[in-house]
Amino acid sequence: MLAIHPNVRTTPAVRAEIARSPDPSSVLAKRYGVSSKTIRIWRKRGPDDCQDRSARPHKLPRKASDEERAIACALRRTTSFPLDDLTFIVSHFLPHLNRDAVCGILKVEGLNRLPPADRTCKPHSSFKEYEIGSSTWM
């Protein structure tokens, strides 16, 4: 069951009452502190359909097809380029994919973070051992 939003002016019980009421829309609008358009909406739905509906879109828009997503993922796996470099390359042959779209593709596939790079420089060593009381700087 959906929770009622704290800022809503009408509850499901009030909406059902609006749908059943024979009073004019302007009278009901003043009584409940809503617009007459809201009254018309709840009357059109009827007393049986007074619950809130989801505002989530039924189909989320995607900029990339499955093939384009596979190309971006394959490039990331083979080259290990950072996001900006990968976006630069992908935009040459898929110009409609911007940085945010490429980042979203990589995030969904779990490729948004590069593995830590191998250390090619000399690892840090510990301090040189000196005997107590010896002064090497003189």
C-alpha positions as CSV (number, residue, x, y, z in Angstrom):
1,M,0.0,0.0,0.0
2,L,1.3,3.5,-0.8
3,A,1.9,5.9,2.0
4,I,0.0,9.2,2.0
5,H,2.4,12.1,1.3
6,P,2.6,14.5,4.3
7,N,1.8,17.6,2.2
8,V,-1.3,16.1,0.4
9,R,-4.5,18.1,0.9
10,T,-6.9,15.3,0.3
11,T,-6.9,11.8,1.7
12,P,-8.5,8.7,0.0
13,A,-11.6,9.1,2.2
14,V,-12.0,12.8,1.2
15,R,-11.5,11.9,-2.4
16,A,-14.3,9.3,-2.3
17,E,-16.5,11.9,-0.6
18,I,-15.7,14.3,-3.4
19,A,-16.5,11.7,-6.1
20,R,-19.9,10.9,-4.4
21,S,-20.9,14.5,-3.6
22,P,-23.6,16.2,-5.8
23,D,-22.4,19.7,-4.8
24,P,-20.9,21.9,-7.4
25,S,-17.1,21.8,-8.0
26,S,-16.6,25.4,-6.8
27,V,-18.3,24.6,-3.5
28,L,-16.2,21.5,-2.9
29,A,-13.0,23.3,-4.0
30,K,-13.5,25.9,-1.3
31,R,-14.5,23.4,1.3
32,Y,-11.4,21.2,0.9
33,G,-9.0,23.9,-0.1
34,V,-8.1,22.6,-3.6
35,S,-8.7,23.7,-7.1
36,S,-11.8,22.9,-9.1
37,K,-9.6,21.0,-11.5
38,T,-8.6,18.7,-8.7
39,I,-12.3,18.2,-7.9
40,R,-13.0,17.3,-11.6
41,I,-10.1,14.8,-11.6
42,W,-11.4,12.9,-8.5
43,R,-15.0,13.0,-9.8
44,K,-13.8,11.5,-13.2
45,R,-12.0,8.7,-11.4
46,G,-15.0,7.8,-9.3
47,P,-15.3,6.7,-5.7
48,D,-13.7,3.3,-6.3
49,D,-10.4,4.7,-7.6
50,C,-9.3,7.1,-4.9
51,Q,-5.9,5.8,-4.1
52,D,-2.7,7.6,-5.3
53,R,-1.1,6.2,-8.4
54,S,2.6,5.8,-8.9
55,A,4.3,8.8,-10.7
56,R,7.1,6.6,-11.9
57,P,7.4,6.3,-15.7
58,H,6.4,2.9,-17.1
59,K,9.4,2.8,-19.4
60,L,12.6,4.5,-18.5
61,P,14.3,6.3,-21.4
62,R,17.6,4.9,-22.5
63,K,20.1,6.6,-24.8
64,A,22.0,3.5,-25.7
65,S,20.8,0.3,-27.2
66,D,22.1,-3.1,-26.0
67,E,24.7,-3.2,-28.8
68,E,26.0,0.3,-27.9
69,R,26.2,-0.7,-24.2
70,A,28.2,-3.8,-25.1
71,I,30.6,-1.7,-27.2
72,A,31.2,0.7,-24.3
73,C,31.8,-2.1,-21.8
74,A,34.1,-4.0,-24.2
75,L,36.2,-0.8,-24.7
76,R,36.4,-0.3,-20.9
77,R,37.5,-3.9,-20.3
78,T,40.1,-4.0,-23.0
79,T,41.6,-0.6,-22.6
80,S,41.0,0.3,-19.0
81,F,40.7,3.9,-20.0
82,P,39.4,6.5,-17.5
83,L,35.8,7.8,-18.0
84,D,36.8,11.0,-19.8
85,D,39.1,9.2,-22.3
86,L,36.5,6.5,-22.9
87,T,33.8,9.1,-23.5
88,F,36.1,10.9,-26.0
89,I,36.6,7.7,-28.0
90,V,33.0,6.5,-27.8
91,S,31.7,9.9,-28.9
92,H,33.5,9.6,-32.3
93,F,31.4,6.7,-33.4
94,L,28.4,7.1,-31.1
95,P,27.9,10.9,-30.9
96,H,24.6,10.7,-29.0
97,L,26.3,9.2,-25.9
98,N,27.5,11.9,-23.6
99,R,29.7,11.5,-20.5
100,D,26.7,10.9,-18.2
101,A,25.3,8.1,-20.4
102,V,28.7,6.4,-20.6
103,C,29.1,6.7,-16.8
104,G,25.6,5.2,-16.3
105,I,26.4,2.3,-18.6
106,L,29.6,1.5,-16.7
107,K,27.9,1.8,-13.4
108,V,25.2,-0.7,-14.3
109,E,27.7,-3.1,-15.5
110,G,30.0,-2.7,-12.5
111,L,32.8,-1.2,-14.5
112,N,32.6,2.3,-13.1
113,R,35.7,1.9,-10.9
114,L,39.1,0.9,-12.4
115,P,41.1,-1.7,-10.6
116,P,44.1,-0.4,-8.7
117,A,47.0,0.2,-10.9
118,D,50.2,-1.9,-10.6
119,R,53.0,-0.1,-8.8
120,T,55.9,0.3,-11.2
121,C,57.9,2.6,-8.9
122,K,60.1,1.4,-6.1
123,P,58.2,0.5,-3.0
124,H,58.8,2.5,0.2
125,S,61.4,1.1,2.4
126,S,61.8,1.5,6.2
127,F,64.1,3.9,7.8
128,K,67.8,3.1,8.0
129,E,68.9,1.6,11.3
130,Y,71.4,3.7,13.4
131,E,73.1,2.7,16.6
132,I,72.1,4.6,19.7
133,G,74.4,7.6,20.3
134,S,75.9,7.7,16.9
135,S,75.7,11.0,15.0
136,T,75.9,10.7,11.2
137,W,75.4,14.3,10.4
138,M,78.7,15.6,11.7
